[in-house]
Amino acid sequence: MPRVRTRTVSTKVSEDDYALLKQLAGDLRVGEWVREVLFKAVLAERTAEAHRAILGELLALRKILLNLQFTVAAGEPVTRDRMLAWIEEADADKGEKARARLTAVAAG
């Protein structure tokens, strides 16, 4: 059973913009094409947010693990306070590091 569409979302565009949208829509009606593009964009952004979160956690874990390995390899003690500091440090910059990595990948 098809969903009944009862709500409208609209925007004003220039004649040139509309001509471009119509061309891009191809065989679809402009409204149908715009709906598809809008939902794809929203879902893509949600996916990108999830990727940023996952990558941030992986980078934080990597930072903690490498600090731990280098400390053990150097024969230094791994104290509770040291571990908590590494965790705090990793959590503090994980979002920025993930954004930077993803931006670098997107730039090619």
ABEGO torsion letter per residue (X at the ends): XBBBBABBBBBBBBAAAAAAAAAAAEABBAAAAAAAAAAAAAAAAAAAAAAAAAAAAAAAAAAAAAAAAAAAAAGBBBBAAAAAAAAAAAAAAAAAAAAAAAAAAAAX
